[in-house]
């Protein structure tokens, strides 16, 4: 089986067609209380309504935009699938809604997204509308470190001996460090490594992985990724890093 690690996005859909969060809403439900620990601090910050603190927390300046975000009330807040809640460029290029049901179900169950507020969730898990800027702590409470301590063993169990492709941005390595063989990817254009624009190609690669579902390195190398070709492969004990050059 293939497992994929992925990043969230700052941009999110406000659409929430599903009911509120409950214990079984999120992956590793036995750790639900550990998520609530983070969210209770988050809620207190929102209740206190310190404008400067909220500007920093959200990465926003506009007061009207800041006021769009409410504390996470487990009893009433409606939810959306994580893969549809996030709408940044990676998710736009994944084009989840246009995939067939088989590929969508694969993504729901086998893609893990590292939320800044909720920690590791599966793409099919349902999360509310929220805002927390990447890298921001909750009054000194480091969510990345917290979730790494709480969930690392559970993620190891979830992966088991599966083939893993890590498509996360570097920052999200703070939430979980892989201890098993895995694939990572870097993207180049005209010989120069891409940073922000790499998000586009992470979405494209995720889409192709969901369609082809490679079970090993050999299967992975047979995929004709859209507009990409393998430039270089570097292998270490646990990591096989592919450098992809963008065609044209």
C-alpha positions in Angstrom: 0.0 0.0 0.0 1.1 3.6 -0.7 1.0 6.3 2.0 1.5 10.0 1.3 2.4 12.8 3.7 1.2 16.2 2.7 1.0 19.9 3.9 -2.1 22.0 4.6 -2.6 25.4 3.1 -3.3 28.9 4.4 -6.3 29.3 2.0 -9.4 27.4 3.1 -13.0 27.0 1.9 -15.7 28.3 4.1 -18.1 25.6 2.9 -19.0 23.2 5.8 -21.6 20.6 4.7 -21.0 18.1 7.5 -21.9 18.0 11.2 -19.8 19.1 14.1 -16.6 17.5 15.4 -16.9 14.5 17.7 -14.4 12.0 19.0 -14.4 9.7 16.0 -14.3 12.6 13.5 -10.5 12.5 13.3 -7.8 9.9 12.8 -6.4 8.3 16.0 -9.6 9.2 17.9 -8.0 7.9 21.2 -5.8 11.0 21.0 -8.7 13.4 20.8 -8.0 14.9 24.1 -4.5 15.9 23.0 -6.0 17.8 20.1 -8.5 19.5 22.5 -5.5 20.7 24.6 -4.3 22.8 21.6 -7.7 24.0 20.6 -8.6 25.2 24.1 -5.6 27.5 24.0 -6.5 28.6 20.5 -10.0 29.4 21.7 -8.9 31.4 24.6 -6.8 33.6 22.3 -9.8 34.2 20.1 -12.1 34.9 23.1 -9.6 37.5 24.4 -9.9 39.4 21.1 -6.5 41.1 21.3 -6.2 42.5 17.9 -2.4 42.5 17.6 -2.2 39.0 18.9 -4.8 37.8 16.4 -3.0 39.6 13.6 0.1 37.7 14.4 -1.7 34.4 15.0 -3.6 34.6 11.7 -1.0 36.4 9.6 -3.7 39.0 8.7 -4.0 42.8 9.1 -7.6 43.4 8.0 -9.9 43.5 11.1 -12.9 42.3 9.0 -11.0 39.2 7.9 -9.8 38.6 11.4 -13.4 38.6 12.7 -14.4 35.9 10.2 -12.6 33.3 12.4 -14.5 32.1 15.5 -13.4 29.8 18.4 -13.7 26.1 17.6 -16.9 25.0 19.4 -17.0 21.2 19.2 -20.7 21.1 19.8 -21.8 23.3 16.9 -19.1 24.0 14.4 -19.8 22.4 11.0 -17.0 20.6 9.1 -15.6 19.8 5.7 -13.2 17.0 4.4 -9.7 18.2 5.0 -8.8 17.7 1.4 -11.6 20.0 0.4 -11.2 22.4 3.3 -7.7 23.4 2.0 -7.8 25.4 -1.2 -4.2 26.6 -1.8 -2.4 26.0 -5.1 -1.4 22.4 -4.3 -5.0 21.5 -3.7 -6.2 23.5 -6.7 -3.8 21.4 -8.9 -4.8 18.2 -7.2 -8.3 18.8 -8.6 -9.8 16.3 -6.1 -13.4 16.8 -7.2 -12.5 15.7 -10.8 -10.9 12.4 -9.8 -12.9 9.2 -10.0 -14.3 7.7 -6.9 -11.6 5.2 -6.6 -8.8 7.8 -6.6 -10.8 10.0 -4.2 -11.3 7.1 -1.7 -7.6 6.4 -1.9 -6.7 9.9 -1.0 -9.3 10.0 1.8 -7.7 7.0 3.5 -4.0 7.2 2.5 -3.0 10.8 2.5 -2.0 12.4 5.8 -2.2 16.2 6.1 -0.4 18.0 8.9 -2.7 20.7 10.2 -1.1 23.5 12.2 -4.1 23.3 14.7 -5.4 19.8 14.6 -2.1 17.9 13.9 -2.0 14.9 11.6 -5.4 14.2 10.0 -6.3 12.0 7.1 -7.5 13.7 3.9 -11.0 12.3 4.4 -11.3 13.5 8.1 -13.7 16.4 8.6 -12.3 19.7 10.1 -13.9 23.1 10.7 -13.0 26.4 9.2 -10.1 27.9 11.1 -7.0 30.0 10.7 -3.5 29.5 12.2 -0.5 30.8 10.4 2.3 28.3 9.8 4.9 28.4 12.5 2.9 30.4 15.0 2.8 29.2 18.6 -0.2 29.4 20.9 1.1 31.7 23.6 4.3 29.7 23.7 2.6 26.4 23.2 4.4 24.7 20.2 1.8 22.8 18.3 4.4 21.1 16.1 6.4 19.8 19.0 3.2 18.8 20.9 1.8 16.8 18.0 5.2 15.2 17.2 5.4 13.8 20.8 1.8 12.7 20.8 1.4 11.1 17.4 4.8 9.9 16.1 4.3 6.3 17.3 0.8 6.3 15.9 2.0 7.4 12.5 4.7 4.8 12.6 1.9 2.2 13.1 -0.2 3.7 10.3 2.7 3.5 7.9 3.9 0.0 8.9 5.9 -1.3 6.0 4.1 0.6 3.3 5.7 2.5 0.5 5.9 6.2 1.6 6.1 9.4 -0.5 6.7 12.5 1.5 5.4 15.6 -0.3 5.4 17.9 2.7 7.0 21.3 2.7 10.2 21.3 4.9 8.5 23.0 7.8 6.1 20.1 8.4 9.0 17.8 9.1 8.7 19.4 12.6 5.5 17.5 13.2 6.9 14.0 12.3 10.2 12.5 11.3 10.1 9.5 9.1 12.1 6.5 10.4 11.4 4.2 7.5 12.5 4.1 3.8 10.7 6.8 1.8 10.7 9.0 -1.3 11.0 12.8 -1.3 10.8 15.1 -4.3 12.5 18.5 -5.3 11.3 20.5 -8.3 13.6 22.5 -10.6 13.0 24.9 -13.4 15.9 25.8 -15.7 18.2 24.2 -13.2 17.0 26.3 -10.2 15.1 24.8 -7.3 11.5 25.9 -6.8 10.2 27.0 -3.4 6.7 28.6 -3.4 5.9 27.4 -7.0 6.7 23.9 -6.0 3.3 23.7 -4.4 1.7 23.5 -7.8 3.7 20.4 -8.7 3.1 18.8 -5.3 -0.6 18.9 -6.2 0.0 17.5 -9.7 2.2 14.7 -8.3 -0.3 13.8 -5.6 -3.0 13.5 -8.3 -0.9 11.2 -10.4 0.0 9.1 -7.3 -3.7 8.7 -6.5 -4.4 7.5 -10.0 -1.5 5.1 -10.3 -1.0 4.1 -6.7 2.6 2.9 -6.9 3.5 0.1 -4.5 7.3 0.5 -4.6 10.2 2.5 -6.1 10.0 0.7 -9.5 6.3 1.5 -9.8 7.0 5.1 -8.9 9.6 5.5 -11.6 7.2 4.2 -14.2 4.7 7.1 -13.7 4.8 9.7 -16.4 4.3 12.7 -14.2 2.7 15.6 -16.1 5.3 18.0 -17.4 8.1 16.5 -15.3 11.1 14.3 -15.9 13.6 12.8 -13.5 16.8 14.9 -13.4 18.7 13.2 -10.5 18.2 10.5 -7.9 20.0 10.6 -4.5 19.8 7.7 -2.1 20.7 7.5 1.6 19.9 4.9 4.1 16.2 5.8 4.5 15.6 8.5 1.9 15.4 8.3 -1.9 15.3 11.9 -3.2 14.1 12.6 -6.7 14.9 15.9 -8.4 12.3 16.6 -11.1 13.0 19.1 -13.9 9.9 20.9 -15.2 9.7 20.5 -19.0 9.6 23.6 -21.2 
